[in-house]
Amino acid sequence: MNELSFVLRKHLARCVLLILIVSLTIPTPVSAETIAIIGTGQVASALGPRFAELGHDIVYGSRNPSRDEVKQLVAHTGHGASATTPAEAAAMADIVVLAVPGMAIESVMKSIGDLSGKIIIDPTNALRRGDDGLFELGVETSNAELIQGWAPNAFVVKAFNTLNWRTMLDPESAGGPVSIPLVGDSAEAKAVVATLAEGIGLEPIDLGPVRYAHFVEGMLILWINNRYVYRKPFDFHLRTVQTK
Ligand SMILES: NC(=O)c1ccc[n+]([C@@H]2O[C@H](COP(=O)([O-])OP(=O)(O)OC[C@H]3O[C@@H](n4cnc5c(N)ncnc54)[C@H](OP(=O)(O)O)[C@@H]3O)[C@@H](O)[C@H]2O)c1
């Protein structure tokens, strides 16, 4: 009897160990989140449907959610997507994507309500054109830092601002890997955004804290001048180097 219970206990311990090893080695997918996409333009129309395909619940935040174009975007997104006002969408979500014009960010942030505890994905570019026709940054610091200042208890991650919306929709059309530079002060929030980027076929790369957003927003200035002024378009691919 004693010998039997010893054998059973040994088997049980082995099973527990096996379950532990398996659960630690199998990567756990990011659980389904409610993602509010504020705006219903090009970036919203690319990221919304792609994130929905990953199993997330998408709610668009529009200044006019009953517009026909918004209804079409909701229908195209499928997977139970919906649309409401920006403040209501943000209140429902764990992750808020600010797919709005870069120069409108202050008015959007001032009317969106409390974003404390949420991940804010900031793909915006505040652009203006200099006298010579070249694009330049439209803010002194960066939109991401401004957003973090207006929402100090949210987790801002700058992401998806250095590529065209068509590449978000179809990364393979770029003809090679495309980087998604990420900056933000929360490693956990950046990991969540990295999983979203990877999920839609793009290559995230962590470039540091939110105070470096100025440089990432500057990357877009170089990108957009080459694309639309010099007509020598490129995509960013930051190849990681294996160190010993
Ligand atoms: N287009 C690209 O390829 C691309 C790529 C990377 C990053 N970005 C950046 O991502 C952001 C969104 O770009 P987008 O091309 O998607 O812009 P867009 O097509 O002009 O759409 C912006 C959306 O923001 C909403 N919005 C809220 N406040 C607004 C205001 N004051 N004026 C105008 N629209 C307002 C509108 O939706 P409702 O009317 O439904 O409210 C509008 O559809 C920009 O900051 C841009 O620099 C763009």
The ligand as an SDF file (V2000), in Angstrom:
LIG
                    3D

 48 52  0  0  0  0  0  0  0  0999 V2000
   -1.7460   57.8620  -44.0330 N   0  0  0  0  0  0  0  0  0  0  0  0
   -0.6470   57.1950  -43.7090 C   0  0  0  0  0  0  0  0  0  0  0  0
   -0.1240   56.4460  -44.5410 O   0  0  0  0  0  0  0  0  0  0  0  0
   -0.0520   57.3200  -42.3270 C   0  0  0  0  0  0  0  0  0  0  0  0
    0.9200   56.3890  -41.9440 C   0  0  0  0  0  0  0  0  0  0  0  0
    1.4540   56.4450  -40.6540 C   0  0  0  0  0  0  0  0  0  0  0  0
    1.0250   57.4200  -39.7810 C   0  0  0  0  0  0  0  0  0  0  0  0
    0.0960   58.3370  -40.1780 N   0  0  0  0  0  0  0  0  0  0  0  0
   -0.3590   59.3350  -39.1980 C   0  0  0  0  0  0  0  0  0  0  0  0
   -1.5190   58.7730  -38.5930 O   0  0  0  0  0  0  0  0  0  0  0  0
   -2.4920   59.7770  -38.3390 C   0  0  0  0  0  0  0  0  0  0  0  0
   -3.7670   59.4540  -39.1130 C   0  0  0  0  0  0  0  0  0  0  0  0
   -3.4610   59.4850  -40.4790 O   0  0  0  0  0  0  0  0  0  0  0  0
   -4.5650   59.1680  -41.5860 P   0  0  0  0  0  0  0  0  0  0  0  0
   -3.8400   59.1700  -42.8730 O   0  0  0  0  0  0  0  0  0  0  0  0
   -5.3500   58.0010  -41.1910 O   0  0  0  0  0  0  0  0  0  0  0  0
   -5.4370   60.4860  -41.5120 O   0  0  0  0  0  0  0  0  0  0  0  0
   -6.8700   60.7040  -42.1720 P   0  0  0  0  0  0  0  0  0  0  0  0
   -7.0790   59.7450  -43.2800 O   0  0  0  0  0  0  0  0  0  0  0  0
   -6.9840   62.1630  -42.4430 O   0  0  0  0  0  0  0  0  0  0  0  0
   -7.8700   60.3160  -40.9750 O   0  0  0  0  0  0  0  0  0  0  0  0
   -7.8440   60.9880  -39.7410 C   0  0  0  0  0  0  0  0  0  0  0  0
   -9.1180   60.7080  -39.0060 C   0  0  0  0  0  0  0  0  0  0  0  0
   -9.0820   61.3880  -37.7610 O   0  0  0  0  0  0  0  0  0  0  0  0
  -10.3960   61.7890  -37.3720 C   0  0  0  0  0  0  0  0  0  0  0  0
  -10.2830   63.1660  -36.8310 N   0  0  0  0  0  0  0  0  0  0  0  0
  -10.3860   63.5070  -35.5200 C   0  0  0  0  0  0  0  0  0  0  0  0
  -10.1950   64.8280  -35.3490 N   0  0  0  0  0  0  0  0  0  0  0  0
  -10.0000   65.3430  -36.5730 C   0  0  0  0  0  0  0  0  0  0  0  0
   -9.7810   66.6630  -37.0360 C   0  0  0  0  0  0  0  0  0  0  0  0
   -9.7010   67.7250  -36.2030 N   0  0  0  0  0  0  0  0  0  0  0  0
   -9.6450   66.8250  -38.3600 N   0  0  0  0  0  0  0  0  0  0  0  0
   -9.7040   65.7650  -39.2050 C   0  0  0  0  0  0  0  0  0  0  0  0
   -9.9270   64.4910  -38.8190 N   0  0  0  0  0  0  0  0  0  0  0  0
  -10.0590   64.2850  -37.5080 C   0  0  0  0  0  0  0  0  0  0  0  0
  -11.2760   61.6550  -38.6040 C   0  0  0  0  0  0  0  0  0  0  0  0
  -12.2220   60.6340  -38.3440 O   0  0  0  0  0  0  0  0  0  0  0  0
  -13.7630   61.0290  -38.0510 P   0  0  0  0  0  0  0  0  0  0  0  0
  -14.1290   62.0170  -39.1030 O   0  0  0  0  0  0  0  0  0  0  0  0
  -14.5000   59.7520  -38.1750 O   0  0  0  0  0  0  0  0  0  0  0  0
  -13.7660   61.6240  -36.6770 O   0  0  0  0  0  0  0  0  0  0  0  0
  -10.3570   61.2330  -39.7200 C   0  0  0  0  0  0  0  0  0  0  0  0
  -10.9040   60.2220  -40.5150 O   0  0  0  0  0  0  0  0  0  0  0  0
   -1.8400   61.1040  -38.7710 C   0  0  0  0  0  0  0  0  0  0  0  0
   -1.2980   61.7300  -37.6450 O   0  0  0  0  0  0  0  0  0  0  0  0
   -0.7580   60.6720  -39.7440 C   0  0  0  0  0  0  0  0  0  0  0  0
    0.3230   61.5730  -39.7530 O   0  0  0  0  0  0  0  0  0  0  0  0
   -0.4600   58.3000  -41.4250 C   0  0  0  0  0  0  0  0  0  0  0  0
  1  2  1  0
  2  3  2  0
  2  4  1  0
  4  5  1  0
  4 48  2  0
  5  6  2  0
  6  7  1  0
  7  8  2  0
  8  9  1  0
  8 48  1  0
  9 10  1  0
  9 46  1  0
 10 11  1  0
 11 12  1  0
 11 44  1  0
 12 13  1  0
 13 14  1  0
 14 15  2  0
 14 16  1  0
 14 17  1  0
 17 18  1  0
 18 19  2  0
 18 20  1  0
 18 21  1  0
 21 22  1  0
 22 23  1  0
 23 24  1  0
 23 42  1  0
 24 25  1  0
 25 26  1  0
 25 36  1  0
 26 27  1  0
 26 35  1  0
 27 28  2  0
 28 29  1  0
 29 30  1  0
 29 35  2  0
 30 31  1  0
 30 32  2  0
 32 33  1  0
 33 34  2  0
 34 35  1  0
 36 37  1  0
 36 42  1  0
 37 38  1  0
 38 39  2  0
 38 40  1  0
 38 41  1  0
 42 43  1  0
 44 45  1  0
 44 46  1  0
 46 47  1  0
M  CHG  2   8   1  16  -1
M  END
$$$$
